[in-house]
Amino acid sequence: LVGETETVQAGRLEAEGGVNTAEAEVDPAALAAAHIKYAEERDASIPADHTGPRPSGGVGGTRIGVKCLHAHLGWWLAGGEDPVGDWVAAKLGTSRSDYIVNKPRKVVTSPLAAIDIGTNSTNLLITNTDGTELVREVHVTGLGRGVVHSNELQPDAIERTVNRLQQYKALITQHGCVFVRVTATEACRRATNSAEFLDAAQQVLGTRPEIIAGETEARLAFAGAISHFPAHDGTTLVIDIGGGSTEVMIGDTQFRHAMSFPVGTVVLTESELHHDPPKPEELTNAIGLVTDFMDDLLREHPDVAHATRVIGVAGSIVTIAAVEIGLQQFDATKLHGHSMSRSDVEEVFRTLATEKLADRKHNPGLPADRADVIVGGCCVLVGIMRRLHLAEITVSVNNLLDGVIAQELSAP
C-alpha cells in the first residue's frame, strides 16, 4: 500500500482498535478463504527455480484473524477478494476505481469515451481500443460561473453544458462507444443544486455524471499527464489548473500524493479580480491566496519543492503556452512538450493582466471565450512557480480524460 492518504488513514483506524473491530465484524469464513487465496497467489508467483524459504502465511503474514489493515487494504485495492480490505475501504471511503491497478489489460472490443465536466470547460475524449485518440473536444461551457457568490449552478450555465453534452452524446453514439465514464469536479462539488444538473445530464447521456473527490481528480490527472511522456528517473510534479480548483501532484512512475485547493481560474477571477483590467492590489491578493495554499502544501509535503520534472496540464496552462508561442491556431503538436521558463510565464502574465478585456481577446493563442478568466489562471501559475522556485514548466495536452481511459484499459 503506497497511497499516502490511505496509509495514514489506515494507521489511524488501527490505532482506534480497527484490527479487533474488523475481525469481529467480517465473515470468519470469508476471511479464512482470503488468507488461503492470498497464500496461493503468492506461492504461484514464486519462480520455479527458487531455492530459498517459501512463505506460507496469508494476508499480513498470518493464516488466522487480522494482523495489518494496511496489508488487507492493499491487496483489496489490487483486486483481491478480501473482506477486511473491503471493510477498511468502506470506512475510509476509498474506491477501487480510484486506482490504476497493475493488471494485464482487459480485452476491449469497442472505442472508449470519457467526459470531464469542469467549472469552466466540458471536455470529451474518445479513443480506440488500444488507447489511441480518435476524438478530443474542449469547449468552454462555464458551468461554474457564479457559483462563488451564489453556491448554485446557474440555469443558463446548466443549459449550455447540457447542450454540449448532447453533442458529445451524438459523437459517442457515432463511434459505437460501450464504455463511457463521465466525471464532474469542483463546480458540482461546491454547488448546492448539483443534483438538478446531474439529472439533466443523465437524461441526455444515459449515464449519470460522477462527482469525484479532489484526490481522485488528482490521481487521474497525474496518470493522464505522464501517459505520453518518456519515463523519468526522478520525481515528477504535475500542476493542473482548472476553473474551480487546482491540483498539485507528485510521483514518479506512479502517483504519490497531492493537494487539491478550491482556487481555479473562474473562482479566482470572480472572488478577487473585480476591475478591467485588474488593479495591482487585486493581482497581489490573488497571488497571495495561491501562495497561502502552497505554504500549506509545503508544510505537509516538502518534497514537492524538489521535483526534477514539472508538467502543467489543463486549459489555463495550455492557453498561456499558446499565447507565449503566439499560435494563430491551436496545434497540439506544437504545445505538447513545450517548455516555458518562469520569465516566459511572467511575461505573458504582465501582458494579459495590464490589458482591458476587449484588447486581451486579440492576443494570438488566446481563445475569446477564455479571455475573461485567463488572468486568474496566470495568477495561479505565477503564484505556484514563485513559491516553489520553479525554473520552468513543460506543457502536456493530455489530462484527466487520458487518466480515465488508462485506468479503464488497465483494470482487471
C-alpha positions, 0 to 999 in steps of 0.5 A, spaced: 500 500 500 503 506 497 497 511 497 499 516 502 492 518 504 490 511 505 496 509 509 495 514 514 488 513 514 489 506 515 494 507 521 489 511 524 483 506 524 488 501 527 490 505 532 482 506 534 482 498 535 480 497 527 484 490 527 479 487 533 473 491 530 474 488 523 475 481 525 469 481 529 465 484 524 467 480 517 465 473 515 470 468 519 469 464 513 470 469 508 476 471 511 479 464 512 478 463 504 482 470 503 488 468 507 488 461 503 487 465 496 492 470 498 497 464 500 496 461 493 497 467 489 503 468 492 506 461 492 504 461 484 508 467 483 514 464 486 519 462 480 520 455 479 527 455 480 527 458 487 531 455 492 530 459 498 524 459 504 517 459 501 512 463 505 506 460 507 502 465 511 496 469 508 494 476 508 499 480 513 503 474 514 498 470 518 493 464 516 488 466 522 484 473 524 487 480 522 494 482 523 495 489 518 489 493 515 494 496 511 496 489 508 488 487 507 487 494 504 492 493 499 491 487 496 483 489 496 485 495 492 489 490 487 483 486 486 483 481 491 477 478 494 478 480 501 473 482 506 477 486 511 480 490 505 473 491 503 471 493 510 477 498 511 475 501 504 468 502 506 470 506 512 475 510 509 471 511 503 476 509 498 474 506 491 477 501 487 476 505 481 480 510 484 486 506 482 490 504 476 491 497 478 497 493 475 493 488 471 494 485 464 489 489 460 482 487 459 480 485 452 476 491 449 472 490 443 469 497 442 472 505 442 472 508 449 469 515 451 470 519 457 467 526 459 470 531 464 465 536 466 469 542 469 467 549 472 469 552 466 470 547 460 466 540 458 471 536 455 470 529 451 475 524 449 474 518 445 479 513 443 480 506 440 481 500 443 488 500 444 488 507 447 489 511 441 485 518 440 480 518 435 476 524 438 478 530 443 473 536 444 474 542 449 469 547 449 468 552 454 461 551 457 462 555 464 458 551 468 461 554 474 460 561 473 457 564 479 457 559 483 462 563 488 457 568 490 451 564 489 453 556 491 448 554 485 449 552 478 446 557 474 440 555 469 443 558 463 450 555 465 446 548 466 443 549 459 449 550 455 453 544 458 447 540 457 447 542 450 454 540 449 453 534 452 448 532 447 453 533 442 458 529 445 452 524 446 451 524 438 459 523 437 459 517 442 453 514 439 457 515 432 463 511 434 459 505 437 462 507 444 460 501 450 464 504 455 463 511 457 465 514 464 463 521 465 466 525 471 464 532 474 469 536 479 469 542 483 463 546 480 458 540 482 462 539 488 461 546 491 454 547 488 448 546 492 443 544 486 448 539 483 443 534 483 438 538 478 444 538 473 446 531 474 439 529 472 439 533 466 445 530 464 443 523 465 437 524 461 441 526 455 447 521 456 444 515 459 449 515 464 449 519 470 455 524 471 460 522 477 462 527 482 469 525 484 473 527 490 479 532 489 484 526 490 481 522 485 481 528 480 488 528 482 490 521 481 487 521 474 490 527 472 497 525 474 496 518 470 493 522 464 499 527 464 505 522 464 501 517 459 505 520 453 511 522 456 518 518 456 519 515 463 523 519 468 528 517 473 526 522 478 520 525 481 515 528 477 510 534 479 504 535 475 500 542 476 493 542 473 489 548 473 482 548 472 476 553 473 474 551 480 480 548 483 487 546 482 491 540 483 498 539 485 501 532 484 507 528 485 510 521 483 514 518 479 512 512 475 506 512 479 502 517 483 504 519 490 500 524 493 497 531 492 493 537 494 487 539 491 485 547 493 478 550 491 482 556 487 481 555 479 481 560 474 473 562 474 473 562 482 479 566 482 477 571 477 470 572 480 472 572 488 478 577 487 479 580 480 473 585 480 476 591 475 478 591 467 483 590 467 485 588 474 488 593 479 495 591 482 492 590 489 487 585 486 493 581 482 497 581 489 491 578 493 490 573 488 497 571 488 497 571 495 491 566 496 495 561 491 501 562 495 497 561 502 495 554 499 502 552 497 505 554 504 500 549 506 502 544 501 509 545 503 508 544 510 505 537 509 509 535 503 516 538 502 518 534 497 514 537 492 519 543 492 524 538 489 521 535 483 526 534 477 520 534 472 514 539 472 508 538 467 502 543 467 496 540 464 489 543 463 486 549 459 489 555 463 496 552 462 495 550 455 492 557 453 498 561 456 503 556 452 499 558 446 499 565 447 507 565 449 508 561 442 503 566 439 499 560 435 494 563 430 491 556 431 491 551 436 496 545 434 497 540 439 503 538 436 506 544 437 504 545 445 505 538 447 512 538 450 513 545 450 517 548 455 516 555 458 521 558 463 518 562 469 520 569 465 516 566 459 510 565 464 511 572 467 511 575 461 505 573 458 502 574 465 504 582 465 501 582 458 494 579 459 493 582 466 495 590 464 490 589 458 482 591 458 478 585 456 476 587 449 484 588 447 486 581 451 481 577 446 486 579 440 492 576 443 494 570 438 493 563 442 488 566 446 481 563 445 475 569 446 471 565 450 477 564 455 479 571 455 475 573 461 478 568 466 485 567 463 488 572 468 486 568 474 489 562 471 496 566 470 495 568 477 495 561 479 501 559 475 505 565 477 503 564 484 505 556 484 512 557 480 514 563 485 513 559 491 516 553 489 522 556 485 520 553 479 525 554 473 520 552 468 514 548 466 513 543 460 506 543 457 502 536 456 495 536 452 493 530 455 489 530 462 484 527 466 480 524 460 487 520 458 487 518 466 480 515 465 481 511 459 488 508 462 485 506 468 479 503 464 484 499 459 488 497 465 483 494 470 482 487 471 
